[in-house]
């Protein structure tokens, strides 16, 4: 893949391994799926649907947190567990999901993962008690981990090298749209039929997507079954954690995702209350700014290729900081502009950091990306819930103060990386 292909892949965490340049293990290119063939479009239709459903299932609860607080009588921090538990367990189980598929096969893991996640979401729409709801969401995090990790491996094995960039671009497009649609659809449907109906619709869409994946995704033709061995995996993780730069990039992933999710988690609490008093539909529409982030990440990636990652990284973090600070305004248009600036900065920062991990890792690039994803989703889980404590203590000012403190720390790390790494190799 060329430089621009890599930049297009990195806006989404699931593309990190292929963006890092991990070579497929399959032998040769004979029989691989090429762009322009019916098999290519059939495969990518299935993967697009799967990527869309994965992120819709994951993030559909985010705009509903104020309603969870009201219906289940839980605090903002308690309501945030509906997402934090899912992403926390997703972070942990993704470390081994790819290894499990080595022994059990790619397609069966992906189909089972998506179907089980969708069914659990349907169950969430019906459970009467908050603890049961959280258990279902936690189990969904475990189940969901099988699809994104294995999808990368499947594409790397089955697609012709000339078609990898296009294929992953379509998959990433599906995940980005799914993340936005999961938030937007739940907002619109909630206003008409209530949040349980909204979650049910997302779950049914997930089931239909799992059926699409099962029906249209071709069976693996270049997959080589291997015995599950955890010792080499642990050694690869240890090598990366002893590196002088990689752990700092992992921390960056934790900080940038934690601050981003915190703002998205609790902005609904502010906008649903006076003086704004927005409906769930209008709050959901605000999440359409996600599109700016998806588009801008490619531009930021291209810019980092010209100026260097160590130069652009502090700038995108400052953009996140500025956008977060702008949401302190009492003017709705300025709050929306701040969320937009934050989103653009976030996607750009993540694009740079995830690509830098792949460039830095000299061996076991997939494991390096897995550790980055682990820190990334752990930030969503831990910081996302911690933000609720600050909301309870100081309201929106408390949330913004916490997010800005994390981003200032991330900027300090970025400046340290600027001073201690070399520009040509960007290591």
Order of alpha helices (4+ residues) and beta strands (2+ residues): alpha-alpha-alpha-alpha-alpha-alpha-alpha-alpha-alpha-alpha-alpha-alpha-alpha-alpha-alpha-alpha
